[in-house]
Amino acid sequence: MVSGVSLNLIELGHFAAYLAFFVAITQALAPLAGRVFKIPGLRVVSINAAPLLFLLTTIGALSIVYSLLTNNFSVLYVVNNSNTHLPVFYKIAALWGGHRGSLFLWVWILTGYTAAVAYHGRSRYPDRLAVIMAVQGALIAGFYGLILFLSDPFTRVFPIPPQGQNMNPLLQDPGMVIHPPMLYMGYVGFSVPFAFAVTALLTNWRSELWIGYTRRWALFGWGFLTAGIIFGAWWSYYVLGWGGYWGWDPVENASFMPWLMGTALIHSISVQERRRMLHTWNIFLIITTFALSLLGTFLVRSGVLASVHTFSAAPGQGIYLLTFMVIVLTLAFGLFLIKGGYQQAEETFVSPLSRESMFIWNNVIFTIACASVMLGTLYPLFLQAATGARITVGPPYFDLVMVPIFLVMLAVMAIGPLVSWRKANLPKLRGRLVVPALVGVAFAAVVAVVWAPVYWTAPVAVGLVAFVAVSIISNVARAVSQRRKQHHEGVGRAFTSTVLGNRRHYGGMIVHMGILVITIGLVGSGLFKTSKLVMMAPGDVLHLAHERVRFDGTRNVRGPDYNAVEGRLTVLNNGAKLYPEQRVFFGSPMKVERPSVNSTLLRDVYVDIGDHQNGKWEIHLFINPLVNFIWMGGGIVIAGLAFSLSDYARRRKRVVVASEVVASQS
């Protein structure tokens, strides 16, 4: 029985959503109306609308969550994505478990970012804030139009069914509870730099005045997108049962493309801040990164792709998203073509061998990588639309193209920090490269000899990882040594002072170290993985890659909303127990295989259980070396990013303290 509170609250949420739609339109149009009718006070309306918009959207989101928690099956979205057996943890996650709710989460996050920018900008860029809010308001209104008129999560159903259908079984995992919100925080986060760039083009705002603010927002978006991709890979590995974590699925690529361009943007902004270069190029990168975020939204929700990651959607929703995306990007790129020249750089000369040129090559490489991924992702769609032919561009293409590009990225990562700004000192550069190069060659030779025969990418990748790691360590060592000479400090104090004194720089170095750790995981699990698929009876022992696994039989188990057959296996090398399951969820005929993993630092024993026949069960065993380095590397990347961002808070606090001192003295 649905309570009256739940019935009334969903109507309140629906009303709040419609009200938010009109507030978003007001926020978008208020600065323009103020200019046309010469009423400057209307600009404030746009700024003040931002927190109200977030509040109204929060009411709408919480009303959906409350309906899920109270089993309000008068709401169609609740019927399609929940039932009375679903654990509370997943009832909350069901907000983004379906197409309509995930769109509402998207706009909820977008209004949250908008409110944060409104708060942040009142004291920092008040003269341009109203226009920034107008751009954000237009984006919010566009998404609300899709939600309210084509994908309404508040739609009611009558008669009220006694039970719901259940959440997608593949999504009932902690990884998928975290993965979508992280991705959305990343996707939507790039809307803020986009709003800054469009505002700059509309108002002739010199980019050196706002690019520093944009870098912070871009770092937030990039960090969340990175976390979302890592959690998505983790979910794919621990839930889908295929022994891998990244299959170059088109939807995986949809998140990878803005990550690539966002990475290029973050590096490129550093050049602009240091050398007043690449102004126009950075605006292009900002628009392109957000364009790819919109493209990812379209691919996932338009129905043009068939993937475990996509949502089913009516054709009208895909047409709306495509039209909205085309309008937004046509206006943005049109403005860029007309007025981008106003952002012309003051300094244009770049020595062929300088840190600036390394950053430029960095941008070129990331752009080529993004274009390669886009080609492999979209070409099958264009071919099918043009000729009706269906083809699949899979891992062979991406591995062939992306592996060499990634290795070149590592080489640039190694050399870049060692090269001086403006023009490199060749003797000094050669001296700095000798030791890292020798260490890299030594590691590559060891891999080539010890693991021969091995594919060429393994020794090259390991050699480059060693090269980059030694370069970073030697870079830090030189800075600490210089600090010790200048201040006569001990090693520990000099190291702490050096690193804490330039958190932005050394936070970036920590991020680079995280990328190296991820690379080790990719090489180990990608090139040295072994697997075997066999039929096993109780008592059988399977030998694979120095591991011995015994099948002990099965038993039936019951979960909160599923029944399962649980396999019972023992890793004889260390006595670890493995319990893979084959689950059937209530309200769903789909069989879901859940693998079991025994992890150590150096390898995973990964087992999945399939169908049975003649008293034997299908057992798929994988030995995945070094795969846990991927998750550890992701954690190091996020830690490095947080350390780098802490520098902004430290500098902001220093400025506030200085201002208070001046005020007290006056």
C-alpha positions as CSV (number, residue, x, y, z in Angstrom):
1,M,0.0,0.0,0.0
2,V,1.4,3.3,-1.1
3,S,1.4,6.0,1.6
4,G,-0.3,9.4,1.1
5,V,3.0,11.1,1.8
6,S,4.8,9.3,-1.0
7,L,1.9,10.0,-3.4
8,N,1.9,13.7,-2.6
9,L,5.7,14.1,-2.5
10,I,6.1,12.8,-6.1
11,E,3.6,15.5,-7.2
12,L,5.6,18.1,-5.3
13,G,8.8,16.9,-7.1
14,H,7.0,17.0,-10.4
15,F,5.8,20.6,-9.8
16,A,9.4,21.6,-8.6
17,A,10.8,20.1,-11.9
18,Y,8.4,22.2,-14.0
19,L,9.2,25.3,-12.0
20,A,12.9,24.6,-12.3
21,F,12.5,24.4,-16.1
22,F,11.0,27.9,-16.2
23,V,13.6,29.3,-13.7
24,A,16.3,27.9,-16.0
25,I,14.8,29.7,-19.0
26,T,14.7,32.9,-16.9
27,Q,18.3,32.4,-15.9
28,A,19.3,32.0,-19.5
29,L,17.4,35.0,-20.9
30,A,17.7,37.5,-18.0
31,P,21.0,39.1,-19.0
32,L,19.9,39.4,-22.7
33,A,16.6,41.0,-21.6
34,G,18.5,43.4,-19.3
35,R,20.6,44.4,-22.3
36,V,17.7,44.8,-24.7
37,F,15.5,46.7,-22.4
38,K,18.4,48.5,-20.7
39,I,17.6,47.2,-17.2
40,P,21.0,46.2,-15.7
41,G,19.3,44.8,-12.6
42,L,18.0,41.8,-14.6
43,R,21.6,40.5,-14.6
44,V,21.3,39.8,-10.9
45,V,18.2,37.7,-11.6
46,S,20.3,35.3,-13.5
47,I,22.8,34.9,-10.7
48,N,20.2,34.6,-7.9
49,A,18.3,32.0,-10.0
50,A,21.2,29.5,-9.7
51,P,20.7,28.4,-6.0
52,L,17.0,28.4,-6.5
53,L,17.4,26.1,-9.5
54,F,19.5,23.7,-7.5
55,L,17.0,23.7,-4.6
56,L,14.1,22.9,-6.9
57,T,16.0,20.1,-8.7
58,T,17.0,18.7,-5.4
59,I,13.4,18.5,-4.3
60,G,12.6,16.7,-7.6
61,A,15.5,14.2,-7.1
62,L,14.7,13.5,-3.5
63,S,11.0,12.9,-4.3
64,I,12.1,10.2,-6.8
65,V,14.4,8.6,-4.2
66,Y,11.7,8.6,-1.6
67,S,9.3,6.9,-4.0
68,L,11.9,4.2,-4.6
69,L,12.5,3.7,-0.9
70,T,8.8,3.5,-0.1
71,N,7.9,1.3,-3.1
72,N,5.6,3.8,-4.7
73,F,4.6,1.7,-7.6
74,S,2.2,4.5,-8.8
75,V,5.3,5.9,-10.4
76,L,6.3,4.2,-13.7
77,Y,10.0,4.7,-13.1
78,V,9.8,2.9,-9.8
79,V,7.9,0.0,-11.4
80,N,10.5,-0.4,-14.1
81,N,13.6,-0.1,-11.8
82,S,12.8,-1.4,-8.3
83,N,10.7,-3.9,-6.3
84,T,10.0,-4.7,-2.7
85,H,13.0,-7.2,-2.5
86,L,15.6,-4.7,-3.7
87,P,18.1,-3.7,-0.9
88,V,17.9,-0.1,0.2
89,F,21.4,0.6,-1.0
90,Y,20.3,-0.3,-4.6
91,K,16.9,1.5,-4.3
92,I,18.8,4.7,-3.8
93,A,21.1,3.8,-6.7
94,A,18.1,3.1,-8.9
95,L,17.8,6.9,-9.3
96,W,20.5,6.5,-12.0
97,G,19.8,2.9,-12.8
98,G,17.4,3.7,-15.6
99,H,17.4,6.2,-18.5
100,R,14.9,8.7,-17.1
101,G,16.4,8.8,-13.6
102,S,20.0,9.0,-14.9
103,L,19.0,12.1,-16.9
104,F,17.6,13.7,-13.8
105,L,20.8,12.9,-12.0
106,W,22.7,14.6,-14.9
107,V,20.6,17.8,-14.6
108,W,20.8,17.7,-10.8
109,I,24.6,17.7,-11.0
110,L,24.5,20.4,-13.6
111,T,22.4,22.7,-11.3
112,G,24.8,21.9,-8.5
113,Y,27.8,23.0,-10.5
114,T,25.9,26.1,-11.6
115,A,25.1,27.1,-8.0
116,A,28.8,26.5,-7.0
117,V,30.0,28.8,-9.8
118,A,27.5,31.4,-8.8
119,Y,28.9,31.3,-5.2
120,H,32.5,31.2,-6.4
121,G,32.1,34.0,-8.9
122,R,30.4,36.7,-6.9
123,S,33.7,38.0,-5.5
124,R,36.0,36.9,-8.3
125,Y,34.4,37.7,-11.7
126,P,31.2,39.5,-10.8
127,D,31.2,41.5,-14.1
128,R,31.0,38.3,-16.2
129,L,29.1,36.0,-13.8
130,A,25.6,36.8,-15.2
131,V,26.6,35.7,-18.7
132,I,28.2,32.5,-17.4
133,M,25.0,31.8,-15.5
134,A,23.0,32.4,-18.7
135,V,25.0,29.9,-20.6
136,Q,24.6,27.3,-17.8
137,G,20.9,28.2,-17.6
138,A,20.5,27.5,-21.3
139,L,22.1,24.0,-20.9
140,I,19.9,23.2,-17.9
141,A,16.7,24.3,-19.8
142,G,17.7,22.1,-22.7
143,F,18.1,19.0,-20.5
144,Y,14.9,19.8,-18.6
145,G,13.0,20.0,-21.9
146,L,14.1,16.4,-22.7
147,I,13.3,15.2,-19.1
148,L,9.8,16.8,-18.8
149,F,8.5,16.2,-22.3
150,L,10.2,13.0,-23.5
151,S,11.7,11.2,-20.5
152,D,9.6,12.1,-17.5
153,P,10.6,10.2,-14.4
154,F,7.4,11.4,-12.6
155,T,5.0,9.6,-15.0
156,R,2.2,7.8,-13.0
157,V,0.6,4.5,-13.8
158,F,-2.8,3.2,-13.0
159,P,-3.9,0.8,-11.8
160,I,-1.0,0.6,-9.3
161,P,0.8,-2.8,-9.6
162,P,1.6,-4.7,-6.4
163,Q,5.2,-5.3,-7.4
164,G,7.9,-3.8,-9.6
165,Q,10.1,-5.4,-12.2
166,N,13.4,-4.9,-10.4
167,M,16.6,-3.0,-11.2
168,N,18.9,-4.2,-14.0
169,P,20.7,-7.2,-12.3
170,L,24.0,-6.1,-13.8
171,L,23.8,-2.8,-12.0
172,Q,23.3,-4.4,-8.6
173,D,26.9,-4.0,-7.6
174,P,28.8,-1.4,-5.5
175,G,31.0,-0.5,-8.5
176,M,27.9,0.6,-10.5
177,V,26.6,2.5,-7.6
178,I,29.7,4.7,-7.7
179,H,30.6,4.6,-11.4
180,P,27.7,6.6,-13.0
181,P,27.7,9.5,-10.6
182,M,31.5,9.8,-11.0
183,L,31.1,9.8,-14.8
184,Y,28.3,12.4,-14.7
185,M,30.3,14.6,-12.3
186,G,33.1,14.4,-14.9
187,Y,31.0,15.0,-18.0
188,V,29.0,17.8,-16.4
189,G,32.1,19.3,-14.9
190,F,33.4,20.3,-18.3
191,S,30.2,22.5,-18.8
192,V,31.8,25.1,-16.5
193,P,34.9,25.7,-18.6
194,F,32.5,25.7,-21.6
195,A,30.4,28.4,-20.0
196,F,33.6,30.5,-19.4
197,A,34.8,30.1,-22.9
198,V,31.4,31.0,-24.5
199,T,31.2,34.0,-22.1
200,A,34.7,35.1,-23.1
201,L,33.8,34.9,-26.8
202,L,30.5,36.8,-26.2
203,T,32.0,39.6,-24.1
204,N,35.6,39.8,-25.4
205,W,36.9,38.6,-22.1
206,R,40.7,38.2,-22.3
207,S,41.5,34.6,-21.5
208,E,44.5,35.3,-19.3
209,L,41.9,36.8,-16.9
210,W,39.8,33.7,-16.5
211,I,41.9,30.7,-17.6
212,G,43.2,30.1,-14.1
213,Y,39.7,29.7,-12.8
214,T,38.9,27.4,-15.7
215,R,41.8,25.1,-14.9
216,R,40.4,24.4,-11.5
217,W,37.0,23.4,-12.8
218,A,38.6,21.4,-15.6
219,L,40.7,19.5,-13.0
220,F,37.6,18.7,-11.0
221,G,35.8,17.4,-14.1
222,W,38.9,15.5,-15.2
223,G,39.3,13.9,-11.7
224,F,35.8,12.7,-11.5
225,L,35.9,11.4,-15.1
226,T,39.1,9.5,-14.2
227,A,37.5,8.0,-11.1
228,G,34.4,7.1,-13.1
229,I,36.5,5.3,-15.8
230,I,38.5,3.4,-13.2
231,F,35.4,2.4,-11.3
232,G,33.8,1.3,-14.6
233,A,36.7,-0.9,-15.4
234,W,36.7,-2.3,-11.9
235,W,32.9,-3.1,-12.3
236,S,33.5,-4.7,-15.7
237,Y,36.2,-6.9,-14.2
238,Y,34.5,-8.0,-11.0
239,V,30.9,-8.4,-12.3
240,L,30.7,-9.3,-16.0
241,G,32.8,-12.4,-15.7
242,W,34.8,-12.2,-18.9
243,G,38.1,-11.8,-17.2
244,G,38.9,-8.3,-18.5
245,Y,38.2,-4.7,-17.6
246,W,38.2,-2.7,-20.9
247,G,36.9,-4.0,-24.2
248,W,36.9,-0.8,-26.3
249,D,33.1,-0.9,-26.1
250,P,31.7,2.2,-27.9
251,V,30.2,3.5,-24.6
252,E,33.5,3.0,-22.9
253,N,35.1,5.0,-25.7
254,A,32.4,7.7,-25.2
255,S,33.9,8.5,-21.8
256,F,37.5,8.0,-22.9
257,M,37.3,10.7,-25.7
258,P,36.5,13.6,-23.4
259,W,39.1,12.3,-20.9
260,L,41.8,12.5,-23.7
261,M,40.9,16.0,-24.7
262,G,40.5,17.1,-21.1
263,T,44.0,15.8,-20.4
264,A,45.3,17.8,-23.3
265,L,43.4,20.9,-22.0
266,I,44.9,20.7,-18.5
267,H,48.4,20.5,-19.9
268,S,47.8,23.3,-22.4
269,I,46.4,25.7,-19.8
270,S,49.7,25.4,-18.0
271,V,51.5,26.7,-21.0
272,Q,49.1,29.7,-21.2
273,E,49.5,30.5,-17.6
274,R,53.3,30.3,-17.7
275,R,54.1,31.7,-21.2
276,R,50.9,33.5,-22.3
277,M,50.5,31.1,-25.3
278,L,47.8,28.9,-26.9
279,H,44.9,31.2,-25.9
280,T,42.8,30.4,-28.9
281,W,43.7,26.7,-28.9
282,N,42.6,26.4,-25.3
283,I,39.2,27.8,-26.1
284,F,38.9,25.2,-28.9
285,L,40.0,22.4,-26.5
286,I,37.4,23.5,-24.0
287,I,34.5,23.5,-26.5
288,T,35.7,20.2,-28.0
289,T,35.9,18.5,-24.6
290,F,32.4,19.5,-23.7
291,A,31.2,18.6,-27.2
292,L,32.6,15.1,-26.6
293,S,30.8,15.0,-23.2
294,L,27.5,15.7,-25.0
295,L,28.4,13.1,-27.7
296,G,28.8,10.5,-24.9
297,T,25.4,11.4,-23.6
298,F,23.9,11.1,-27.0
299,L,25.5,7.7,-27.7
300,V,24.4,6.2,-24.4
301,R,20.8,7.5,-24.5
302,S,19.9,7.7,-28.2
303,G,19.5,4.0,-28.8
304,V,22.0,4.0,-31.7
305,L,24.3,1.6,-29.8
306,A,23.7,-1.8,-28.5
307,S,25.8,-2.3,-25.3
308,V,25.6,-3.4,-21.7
309,H,26.3,0.2,-20.8
310,T,23.5,1.9,-22.8
311,F,19.9,2.8,-21.9
312,S,17.0,1.9,-24.0
313,A,15.4,5.1,-25.4
314,A,12.6,6.0,-27.8
315,P,13.6,7.5,-31.2
316,G,12.3,10.9,-30.2
317,Q,14.7,11.1,-27.3
318,G,17.7,10.5,-29.6
319,I,16.5,13.1,-32.1
320,Y,16.0,15.6,-29.3
321,L,19.5,15.0,-28.0
322,L,21.1,15.1,-31.4
323,T,19.2,18.4,-32.2
324,F,20.2,19.9,-28.9
325,M,23.8,18.9,-29.3
326,V,24.0,20.3,-32.8
327,I,22.4,23.7,-31.8
328,V,24.8,24.1,-28.8
329,L,27.9,23.2,-30.7
330,T,27.0,25.1,-33.8
331,L,26.6,28.3,-31.8
332,A,29.7,27.6,-29.7
333,F,32.0,26.8,-32.7
334,G,30.4,29.6,-34.7
335,L,31.3,32.0,-32.0
336,F,34.8,30.6,-31.9
337,L,35.3,31.0,-35.7
338,I,34.0,34.6,-35.6
339,K,35.6,35.9,-32.4
340,G,38.3,33.4,-31.4
341,G,41.0,35.6,-33.0
342,Y,40.4,38.1,-30.2
343,Q,42.2,35.7,-27.9
344,Q,45.4,35.8,-29.9
345,A,48.5,34.9,-27.9
346,E,51.1,37.6,-27.0
347,E,54.0,35.3,-27.3
348,T,54.3,33.1,-30.4
349,F,57.9,32.0,-30.8
350,V,58.6,28.5,-29.5
351,S,62.0,26.9,-29.6
352,P,61.8,23.4,-31.2
353,L,63.4,22.0,-28.1
354,S,61.8,23.6,-25.1
355,R,59.2,22.7,-22.5
356,E,56.6,24.6,-24.5
357,S,57.2,22.5,-27.5
358,M,56.9,19.3,-25.4
359,F,53.5,20.5,-24.2
360,I,52.5,21.2,-27.8
361,W,53.5,17.7,-28.8
362,N,51.6,16.5,-25.8
363,N,48.5,18.2,-27.2
364,V,49.1,16.8,-30.7
365,I,49.4,13.3,-29.4
366,F,46.3,13.4,-27.3
367,T,44.3,14.9,-30.2
368,I,45.5,12.2,-32.5
369,A,44.5,9.6,-29.9
370,C,41.1,11.1,-29.5
371,A,40.6,11.2,-33.3
372,S,41.6,7.6,-33.6
373,V,39.2,6.5,-30.9
374,M,36.4,8.6,-32.5
375,L,37.0,7.1,-35.9
376,G,36.8,3.5,-34.5
377,T,33.7,4.4,-32.5
378,L,31.7,6.4,-35.1
379,Y,32.7,4.8,-38.4
380,P,30.5,1.7,-38.0
381,L,27.5,4.0,-37.2
382,F,28.1,6.2,-40.3
383,L,28.6,3.1,-42.5
384,Q,25.4,1.6,-41.3
385,A,23.5,4.8,-41.8
386,A,24.9,5.2,-45.3
387,T,24.8,1.6,-46.7
388,G,23.0,-0.5,-44.1
389,A,26.1,-2.6,-43.6
390,R,27.0,-3.7,-40.1
391,I,30.6,-3.9,-39.0
392,T,32.3,-4.0,-35.7
393,V,35.5,-2.2,-34.9
394,G,37.0,-3.9,-31.9
395,P,40.2,-4.4,-29.9
396,P,42.4,-5.4,-32.8
397,Y,42.0,-1.9,-34.4
398,F,42.3,0.0,-31.1
399,D,45.3,-2.0,-29.9
400,L,47.1,-1.5,-33.2
401,V,46.5,2.2,-33.2
402,M,46.5,3.2,-29.6
403,V,49.4,1.2,-28.1
404,P,52.1,3.1,-30.2
405,I,50.4,6.4,-29.4
406,F,50.4,5.6,-25.7
407,L,54.1,4.6,-25.8
408,V,54.9,8.0,-27.5
409,M,52.9,9.7,-24.7
410,L,55.2,8.0,-22.1
411,A,58.3,9.2,-23.9
412,V,57.0,12.8,-23.9
413,M,56.1,12.4,-20.3
414,A,59.7,11.4,-19.5
415,I,61.4,14.1,-21.5
416,G,59.0,17.1,-20.9
417,P,59.8,17.9,-17.2
418,L,63.5,17.7,-17.9
419,V,63.5,20.4,-20.7
420,S,63.8,24.0,-19.7
421,W,61.2,26.7,-20.6
422,R,61.9,28.9,-23.6
423,K,65.0,26.9,-24.8
424,A,66.7,23.8,-23.6
425,N,70.3,23.7,-22.5
426,L,71.5,20.7,-24.5
427,P,74.5,19.7,-22.4
428,K,72.4,19.9,-19.2
429,L,69.5,18.0,-20.9
430,R,71.9,15.2,-22.1
431,G,73.2,14.9,-18.6
432,R,69.7,14.6,-17.1
433,L,68.7,11.9,-19.7
434,V,71.7,9.6,-19.4
435,V,70.7,7.8,-16.1
436,P,67.0,7.4,-16.9
437,A,67.8,6.2,-20.4
438,L,70.3,3.6,-19.2
439,V,67.8,2.3,-16.5
440,G,65.0,2.1,-19.1
441,V,67.2,0.2,-21.5
442,A,68.2,-2.2,-18.7
443,F,64.6,-2.9,-17.7
444,A,63.6,-3.4,-21.3
445,A,66.4,-5.9,-21.9
446,V,65.5,-7.9,-18.7
447,V,61.9,-8.2,-19.9
448,A,62.9,-9.2,-23.4
449,V,65.3,-11.9,-22.2
450,V,63.5,-13.3,-19.1
451,W,60.1,-13.5,-20.7
452,A,61.2,-14.3,-24.3
453,P,59.5,-14.8,-26.6
454,V,57.3,-11.8,-25.8
455,Y,55.5,-9.2,-27.9
456,W,57.6,-6.1,-28.6
457,T,55.3,-3.7,-26.7
458,A,56.2,-5.4,-23.3
459,P,59.9,-4.5,-23.1
460,V,59.3,-1.1,-24.8
461,A,56.5,-0.2,-22.3
462,V,58.5,-1.4,-19.3
463,G,61.6,0.4,-20.4
464,L,59.6,3.6,-20.9
465,V,58.0,3.2,-17.5
466,A,61.4,2.9,-15.9
467,F,62.7,5.8,-17.9
468,V,59.8,8.1,-16.7
469,A,60.0,6.9,-13.1
470,V,63.7,7.6,-12.8
471,S,63.2,11.0,-14.6
472,I,60.6,12.0,-12.0
473,I,62.6,10.7,-9.0
474,S,65.8,12.5,-10.3
475,N,63.8,15.7,-10.9
476,V,62.6,15.7,-7.2
477,A,66.1,14.7,-6.0
478,R,67.6,17.7,-7.8
479,A,65.1,20.1,-6.3
480,V,65.6,18.7,-2.8
481,S,69.4,18.9,-3.2
482,Q,69.1,22.5,-4.3
483,R,66.9,23.3,-1.3
484,R,69.4,21.7,1.1
485,K,72.2,23.8,-0.2
486,Q,70.2,27.1,0.0
487,H,68.7,26.5,3.4
488,H,71.1,24.1,5.0
489,E,68.3,21.7,5.9
490,G,68.2,17.9,6.4
491,V,66.9,15.6,3.7
492,G,63.5,15.0,5.3
493,R,62.8,18.7,6.0
494,A,64.1,19.7,2.6
495,F,61.9,17.1,0.8
496,T,58.8,18.2,2.8
497,S,59.4,21.9,2.2
498,T,60.1,21.3,-1.5
499,V,57.0,19.2,-2.2
500,L,54.6,21.2,0.0
501,G,55.9,24.4,-1.4
502,N,54.8,23.6,-4.9
503,R,51.9,21.2,-4.5
504,R,50.6,22.0,-8.0
505,H,53.8,20.8,-9.7
506,Y,54.5,17.8,-7.5
507,G,50.8,16.8,-7.5
508,G,51.2,16.5,-11.2
509,M,54.2,14.3,-10.7
510,I,52.2,12.1,-8.4
511,V,49.6,11.8,-11.1
512,H,52.3,10.8,-13.6
513,M,53.5,8.2,-11.2
514,G,49.9,6.8,-11.0
515,I,49.8,6.6,-14.8
516,L,53.0,4.6,-14.7
517,V,51.6,2.2,-12.1
518,I,48.4,1.8,-14.3
519,T,50.7,1.1,-17.3
520,I,52.4,-1.7,-15.4
521,G,49.0,-3.2,-14.7
522,L,48.0,-2.9,-18.3
523,V,51.1,-4.6,-19.6
524,G,51.1,-7.4,-17.1
525,S,47.4,-8.2,-17.4
526,G,47.2,-7.5,-21.1
527,L,50.2,-9.4,-22.4
528,F,50.8,-12.1,-19.8
529,K,47.2,-13.2,-19.0
530,T,46.3,-16.9,-19.4
531,S,43.0,-18.6,-19.3
532,K,41.3,-22.0,-19.7
533,L,37.7,-23.0,-20.2
534,V,37.0,-26.6,-19.0
535,M,34.2,-28.9,-17.7
536,M,34.9,-30.0,-14.2
537,A,33.4,-32.5,-11.8
538,P,33.8,-32.2,-8.0
539,G,37.3,-33.2,-7.0
540,D,38.9,-32.2,-10.4
541,V,42.0,-30.1,-10.3
542,L,42.9,-27.5,-13.0
543,H,46.5,-26.5,-13.6
544,L,47.2,-23.1,-15.1
545,A,50.3,-20.8,-15.0
546,H,51.8,-22.4,-11.9
547,E,48.4,-22.2,-10.1
548,R,46.4,-25.3,-9.1
549,V,42.6,-24.9,-8.5
550,R,40.3,-27.7,-7.2
551,F,36.6,-27.8,-7.9
552,D,34.8,-28.8,-4.7
553,G,31.2,-28.8,-6.0
554,T,28.2,-26.4,-5.8
555,R,25.4,-25.4,-3.5
556,N,22.2,-23.3,-3.8
557,V,22.2,-20.0,-2.0
558,R,19.6,-17.2,-1.7
559,G,20.2,-13.5,-1.8
560,P,18.0,-10.5,-0.9
561,D,16.4,-10.5,-4.3
562,Y,17.9,-13.5,-6.2
563,N,18.5,-17.2,-6.1
564,A,22.0,-18.5,-7.1
565,V,24.1,-21.6,-7.7
566,E,27.4,-21.1,-5.9
567,G,30.5,-22.8,-7.1
568,R,33.0,-23.8,-4.5
569,L,36.7,-23.9,-5.5
570,T,40.0,-24.0,-3.6
571,V,43.3,-22.4,-4.8
572,L,45.7,-25.2,-3.7
573,N,48.8,-23.0,-3.8
574,N,47.6,-20.9,-0.8
575,G,44.4,-22.5,0.4
576,A,42.2,-19.5,-0.7
577,K,38.5,-20.3,-1.3
578,L,36.6,-19.1,-4.4
579,Y,32.8,-18.8,-4.6
580,P,31.6,-17.8,-8.1
581,E,27.9,-17.6,-8.6
582,Q,25.3,-17.9,-11.3
583,R,22.3,-15.7,-10.1
584,V,18.7,-15.4,-11.2
585,F,17.1,-12.2,-9.9
586,F,13.4,-11.9,-9.0
587,G,11.4,-10.4,-11.8
588,S,14.2,-11.1,-14.4
589,P,14.7,-14.2,-16.4
590,M,18.4,-13.3,-17.1
591,K,21.1,-15.4,-15.6
592,V,23.9,-13.3,-14.2
593,E,27.3,-14.8,-13.6
594,R,29.3,-13.3,-10.7
595,P,33.0,-14.3,-10.8
596,S,35.2,-14.8,-7.7
597,V,38.7,-13.5,-7.4
598,N,41.7,-14.4,-5.2
599,S,44.0,-11.4,-5.3
600,T,47.6,-10.8,-4.4
601,L,49.8,-7.9,-5.3
602,L,51.3,-9.8,-8.3
603,R,48.4,-11.8,-9.7
604,D,44.7,-12.6,-9.6
605,V,43.2,-16.1,-9.7
606,Y,39.8,-15.3,-11.4
607,V,37.1,-17.9,-11.8
608,D,33.7,-17.9,-13.4
609,I,31.1,-20.7,-13.3
610,G,28.7,-21.4,-16.3
611,D,26.2,-24.1,-17.2
612,H,26.4,-27.8,-16.1
613,Q,26.1,-30.9,-18.2
614,N,26.3,-34.6,-17.2
615,G,27.4,-33.8,-13.7
616,K,30.1,-31.4,-14.7
617,W,30.2,-27.6,-14.6
618,E,31.7,-25.2,-17.0
619,I,34.6,-23.4,-15.2
620,H,36.4,-20.5,-16.8
621,L,39.7,-19.8,-15.0
622,F,41.9,-16.8,-15.6
623,I,45.4,-15.9,-14.2
624,N,45.8,-12.1,-14.5
625,P,49.2,-10.9,-13.5
626,L,49.6,-7.4,-12.0
627,V,46.0,-6.4,-12.7
628,N,45.7,-4.8,-9.2
629,F,48.3,-2.2,-10.3
630,I,45.5,-0.7,-12.4
631,W,43.3,0.0,-9.3
632,M,46.3,1.2,-7.2
633,G,47.5,3.5,-10.0
634,G,44.0,5.0,-10.3
635,G,44.1,5.7,-6.5
636,I,47.5,7.4,-6.9
637,V,46.2,9.5,-9.8
638,I,43.3,10.8,-7.7
639,A,45.5,11.4,-4.7
640,G,48.0,13.4,-6.8
641,L,45.1,15.4,-8.2
642,A,43.8,16.2,-4.7
643,F,47.3,17.2,-3.6
644,S,47.6,19.5,-6.6
645,L,44.2,21.1,-5.9
646,S,45.1,21.6,-2.3
647,D,47.6,24.2,-3.5
648,Y,44.7,26.5,-4.6
649,A,43.1,26.3,-1.1
650,R,46.5,27.0,0.5
651,R,47.1,30.0,-1.7
652,R,43.5,31.3,-1.2
653,K,44.0,31.0,2.6
654,R,47.3,32.9,2.3
655,V,45.6,35.7,0.3
656,V,42.7,36.0,2.9
657,V,45.2,36.1,5.8
658,A,47.3,38.8,4.1
659,S,44.1,40.8,3.4
660,E,43.1,40.6,7.1
661,V,46.6,41.7,8.2
662,V,46.4,44.7,5.9
663,A,42.9,45.6,7.1
664,S,44.0,45.4,10.8
665,Q,47.0,47.6,10.1
666,S,44.9,50.2,8.4
